[in-house]
Amino acid sequence: MLFFTLTVREEDEQSRIHHHHSEQELLQVRSDLDPSRSLSWNTSFNNGLTEVHVEYYQSSNKPLWEHSPILPPWMKNYFVWHRQQRQFLHQHRNQWHTLRYYLVECTERYPNCGGAADRLGPLPFHVQFAAASRRLILYHWTTPAPLESFLLPPRKGVDWRLPSWLHQHFDNELSFPNMRNRRHRKNKNVTVALDLQDLVDSLQDDRLLVRAKIQSHDHGASNFDDMVFWKKASFSHQNDRNVSSFLGPTFQQVFHDLWRVFFTPTPIIASKIHEQMTFLGLYPPGSYIAMHLRVLYGKRPLTDAEIVSWTRNMIHCTLQYLVPVFHQEANFTTQRPTIPTLLFVSDSKQATNEAVKYGEFLRIPLVARSTAMNQNPLHLEKDVRQTVPAQNGSTGFFNVDELYDTFIDIYTLGLSQCVAYQAGGFGRWGSMMSYNSTCFFFLKPAKPEICHRPELDGRAINKGKQTKPDGLPLFLPPFTT
């Protein structure tokens, strides 16, 4: 596997050194993956957890994280401990107060939680804090709907759900701080963490509950890579090992596998993703390139001409930079290999329609979801709470199923091989979920690179639609209890 960083994303020298330090480890392919399961539709170049091996993971006796050659030992040890604590809680509810908890939440107590990427993108950052502080990580949303409306823990993965009985204890017996300022974000039993310093300060305290609502421009990646929590934590529970024992892959490198250990889409969303993958010809996973263009992000609306220009430039840059890398990793030997399917995702139906029309003009296999061509997808951060709750548990003026598009889009991005993206955290999130998170192109919105229409020379030939083999699941089933 070759690593490519086709980007203007800024990484410091320490991150690059750290990346190369663990590269050899990442190239190790686990021999316990049954190769017979991958003969039918495995064209991915990812050596970690892949949807190709879902059936094998289900039949294995090992927990899901043990199939990952990428997740570091400290993380796997934490997951074992986490499972043990969940079992203890299940058997001894009256002793819930003997454990310490880390609750990553979005509720009505906070004025704004950001979008889906803001809430879910920092996953490795949260896991590092939970492990360093020896706390049981749990997720809890009430706005705009429970997280379990969209995602669930996969069977044999990490169960992050907050049990309703434990939630009642938190609300009834652990009072919420008054939050007037930083000094008042704590009381006898609870710390509310709104930034990195709050978490660092709470690493060694004995309060039962840390409630976190944190947003970061890079999802906490720089803090994770700098091992900030391990450096600050007491190592007494780690047999006094020094921080070097926690060296390992970077935030960007662990995200793909870590996401799959924590989350699987709900059955209804999984079914919709499969429908879109089939209809758009995106099978097998890892066989296509994705683009994400954020149009409705800036302080002013773009003109029609600007939307056309941005859309075409994104397509040009993808053809110029990512298609050659895709073929280099796939070891194509022909001089002019065909262009893989290109998936276009945007928050703007106007941009999506323009992309499809321009793809037809260029005679390239560019596809987009038909619903995205008819209406702009609804963002999680756009919920309106002043209205009467709608059906299905939503706290806004819409129904929960209107938010499914967010998760269908992120999974179709995350099942690609390479991702081109620009403003906002959504595209970056999809890139980290993808089959090769080092194969990306970041188009800076402030000073975007201008890519010119490439000479295609008759190479724009669609590979034809492929389908998932009958009976082979795309996602791991969720926990049922």
N, C-alpha and C positions, 0 to 999 in steps of 0.2 A: 504493500500500500504506500503510495506516495502522498506527501502532504503538500498542499498548495495553499497559499494565502494571497488570493487575488483581490486585494482590498486596499482601501485607504483608511481602514480602521486602525486607530493608533494603539500600538502595543509597546510597552516599555521594554528595555533590554532584559530586565529580570524575567519578564513573562516569556520572552523568546528563549532564554537560557533554560527556564523551567520546562518549556515545551520540548526542547531537544533532550533534556535530561531523561524524560520519561518516554521518548519516542520508541526506543527499543522494546520497552515493556509492552507498549501498545501494539507492536507488530506480532506479538505472540498469539497464535490462534489456538484456542482451547480444543484439545483433541476429543473432549467428551461430547462435542456437538455431533449428532448423528448425521453424516454427510448424505445419507440416502434421502433425508427429508428435504434437501436443498436442490435436488436435481431438476425438479419441475419448473421452478420459477425463481431461482436465486441468481440475480445478476448484480447484487449489491457488492460494494467493496468495503463494507464495514465489518470489522472483526469482533464487534461486541454483540449485544442483544439485538436480534433482528426479528421482524415479523415472520420471516421465512421459517424460523424454528419454533413457532408458537406451539405447534402440536407436540413437539418433543419436550418443551418446557412443562407442558401439562402432564405428560406421562412420567416425568422425572420425579424422584423422591426428594430432590434438593430444592431449597428455596431459590427464588428467581435470581437473587443477587449472586449466588454462587456460580451461575452460568456466565457471569461477566468477567472477562479478562482485564477489564479496564478499571472498574471501581477499586479504590485502594483498600488495603486490609483494615484500616481504622474505621472506614465506612461500613464494611461488611460486619465487623465486630459490633458496631453500634446497632445494626439492623437485627442481629441475633439478640442483643440485649433488649431492644425495643419489643421484639416478639415475646420475650420472656415477661416483660413488664405488663404487656397487654393480657397475657394469660393470667398473671397474678391478679390484675384488676378484675378480670372476669370471675375469678374464683373467690376473691376477697373484697367485695365492694365496700365493706365497712372500714377497710384500711386504705382507702383512696388517698387520705391525707399523708400517708407515709412516703409517697412519691413526689417528685417535682416535675412540672409540666412546662412545655413551651407551646403556646397556642398562637398559630399564625391565622389571623382572623380579618374579616371584613364585616362589620355590623353597623347598625344605625348609630352607634356611639361615635363613629368617625365621620367627619364631613365629606371625605372623599377617599376612595381606595384605589383610584386609577383604573386602568383597563385590565384585561386578562393577562397581558404580558407583564404589567407591573406587579400583579398579584402572584403569578405562577412562575415567572422567569427567574426569580432569585432562589429557586429550589436548592441548589448546592450550598449556597450561602446559609440558608436556614438549617440545613442538615449539619453543616460544620459547627454552627453554634450549639445545636441540640446535643451533638456528640461531645463537644468540649465542655459543656456545662452539665452534662449527664442529666438531661431532661428528656421527657417523653414528648416527641413532636406530634402535634395534632393540628388539623386544619378545620376552620369553622367559618362559613359564610352565611349571612342572612340577606345580604343585598348584592345584586338585585334578586338573587335566589340562592338556595343552598348549593354549595359546590357539587354535592352528590346528584344534583339535577343534570350535571354534564359529565363529571368524571367520578370514577370509583377506584378504590385500590384493587389491583389485579390479584387474582388468587395466587398464593405463594409469594406475593410481594409484601410491601410495608403497608400496614393498615393504619392510616392517618386519621380516620374518622373519630369525631368526638361523640362518645356514647351519650344518649339523651339523659341518662341518670347522672352521669358525671357533669354534664352541662348544668343540671339543676343544682348540684353541689357548688359549682363555681359561682352561679348567680346568687344563690341563697346564702352562702357562707363566706364567700370571698368578695368583699365589697370592692367596687371599682374606684380607683383614685379620682380626686376631684379635677386633676389635669390643668390647674391654673398656670403652671409653668413646669420647667424640668424638675425642680425640687419636689413638686407635688405629684409627680408621675408614679410615686411609690406610696404604699402604705404597709401595714404590718405583714400582709400575706401576698400582695400583688405588686408587680412592676409592669407598667405600660411602656413598651419600647417603640419609639417613633423614629429613631435613627441609630446609627452604628454605635455612638457613644453610650446610649442607653443600654445596648446589649453588652458592650464591654464592661460597663459598670456592674451589670447583673451576673457576670460569669461566676462569681464565687459567693454570691449571697444565698441565703437559705430560704428565701421566699418560695412559697409553694408554686406560684404561677407567674410566668412571664407572658404577657399578652403583647403580640407584635403586629404592627401595621406599618411596614417600612417600604418606601420606594427609593430606588437608586437609579442613576442614569445608566449604569452598566449591569444592573441586576445583582450587584454585590460581587461581581467577578474579580475585580482587583483585590478586594479584601480576602476573598477565598484563596486566590493564588498566593497572596502574601501570608497566608496561614495566620491571620490576625487573631483568631480566637484561640488557636493552639498556643500561640506565643504569650497570650495574656492569661490563659487558664492555669490553674494549679494542676500539676501532673501527679498528684498523690494517688489518684485512682488509676493512673497509667503506669504504675510501678516506677515512677521517677524517670521515665525515658525522656530524652531531650527532644526538641522540636524536630530534629532531622528525621526521627522515626515516623513523622507524619508527611514526609515528602511524597509526592505522587503526581498523578495527572492533574492538569489544570481544570478550571471551571468549564472551559469550552470542551475539553476532552471527555469529562465525566457526564456531561449533561444528557447525551443521547441515552445512555444506559440507565442513568439515575431516573430519568423521566419514566422509562418503561417499568422500573421497579416500583414506582409510586402510583402511576396513573394508567388507567385504561378507560376508554370512552364508555358511557352507559350503552346498554344494548341498542336503544333506539338511535343514538348518534352513530354508533359503530355500523349499524345497518345503512344509514344514510351515507356514511363515508364510503362503504363498499359500493353502494349504488353509483356514487360519483366517480369512484376509481374505475369502475367497469365502463360506465357511459363515456368517460373522457379518454379511455385507453391508457390509464396510468399504471396498470399492472405490467410487470411485477414492481413492488416497491423498490425504490432505488434506481429505476430505469429511466427517469426523466429529470428535467431541470425545472425549477420553479422560480417565479419572480413575484415580488410583492412591492406594489407601488402605493404609498400613502399620499393621497391627494388632499383629503379634508383635514390636514394637520396644522397648517400654518395659521398665522394671525389674520390673513385675508384670504378670501376665496380666489382660486385660480380662474383665469379667463379660459374660454373654450380653446383658444389657440395654445395657451400654456399647457393645458391638459393633453392636447394632441402631441405637443413637443416633448413633454416629460414621458409620455407613454412610449413614443417611438424611440426615444433615446434609451430608455430602459431595455427595450427589445434589442436595439443595436449593441449595447454593452454586453448583454447576455450572449449574443451571437459571437461577439468579438473575443470575450474573455473566458466564459464558462464552457462553451461548447468544445473548444480545443482541449481543455483540461479534462472534461468528461471523457472524451475519447482516449486521451493519454492514459487515464487510469483504467479504462476498459481494455487497454492493450489492443486497440484496433490496428490492423496492419495495412489496410487499404489506404491509398493516398488521399482519397476524398470520401470518408465515411459519411453516411447520411446523418441528418440532424435529428437528435432525439426529440421526443415530445416536449414541448415547452408549456408549462402551466402558468397562466397569468392570474394573479389574485390582487384585488384592490379594494379599498373602502369606497370607491366611486364607480357607479354603474356606467358613467360616461367614459371613464378611462378603460373599463373592461370592454365595452362595446368597440371603442377605438382600437384596442389591442387585437381583438378578434378580426376586425375588418383589415387591419394592417397585416396581420398574419396571413390572411387570404391573399392579399395583394402580393406579398413576398413569396407566396406558395411554400410556407413553412408550417409544420404541424403544431400550431399554437392553439391551445384550448383554454376554456374558462367555464366556470359553472353558469348554467343558464339563469339561475335565480339571481346571480350577481349582476347579470346584464339587465335585469328588470327593476331592481331596487338596491339601494345602498344597504349594506349589512348593518345591523344594529350593534353598537358597541356597549360593552358592560358598563363603562364609565358614564354612559348617557342616561342611566336610569333616573326616573323622576319619582321621588318618594312622597311628595305632598298629596298624591292622589290615593284613591281607594285601592287596596291591593287587588290585583287581577287574579285569575285562576291559577292553579298549579303551583302555588307558593310564591309567585312573583310579588315583589314589593313596588313595582312600577305600574305604568299604564299599559303594559304589554303582557303577553303570556310568555312563559318560559321557553316554549318551542321557537319563539322568534329570535332567541339568542343562540340557537343551535349553530347558525352559520359561522359564528366565531370559532367554534371548535371543529367544525368541518373544514374550515379554511386552514386552521393551524395544523391539523393532521395531514391535509394534503400537501402543505408545505413541508411538514416534518417527515413525510415518507418519500421525499425526493432525494436525489443524489447531491445536488448543488443548489444554492439559493442566491439570487440577486435581490437586493433590497435597498431601501433608502430610508426616509424619515421614520421616527417612532421605533418602539421596541418590538412590535409584532413580527416584523421580518427577521430581526435578529433572533428572536425566540424560535421561529421556524427553522432558521439556519442551524441553531444549536441542537434542535431535535432531529435534524436530517441525518442521512446515512453517512455523510462526510462533512462534518462541521468546519473543516479547513478549506473546503471548496465553496467559496462564497465571493460575491462582489458587493461592496458597500458603496453606493452612490451618494456622496455627501450632498444633502439638500441645499446647503448654503452656497457652495461652489461646486456644482456637479460637473463631473467630467463629461465632455461632449464626445460621444461615440458616433462614428459615421456608419452609414449603411454598408455592410460588407458585401463583397462579391460572392454570391452563393454558388454560381457556376453549376446550376442544375442539381445541387446536393440536397435541396429541400424536398425530400421524399419521406413521407410518413412511414413509420415502421409497421403501421396497421394496428388495430386494437387487439389487445390481448386480454384474457380474462383470468380470474383466479381459478386454479384447479378446484374441481368440485370436492367439497368436503374438507378443504383445508382452511382453517379459520384465519382471519386477518389479525384479530386481537385476542389477547388473553381474556378469559371470562373474569368478571369481578367477584369479589367476596360475596357470598350469599347470606351471611349472618353478621 
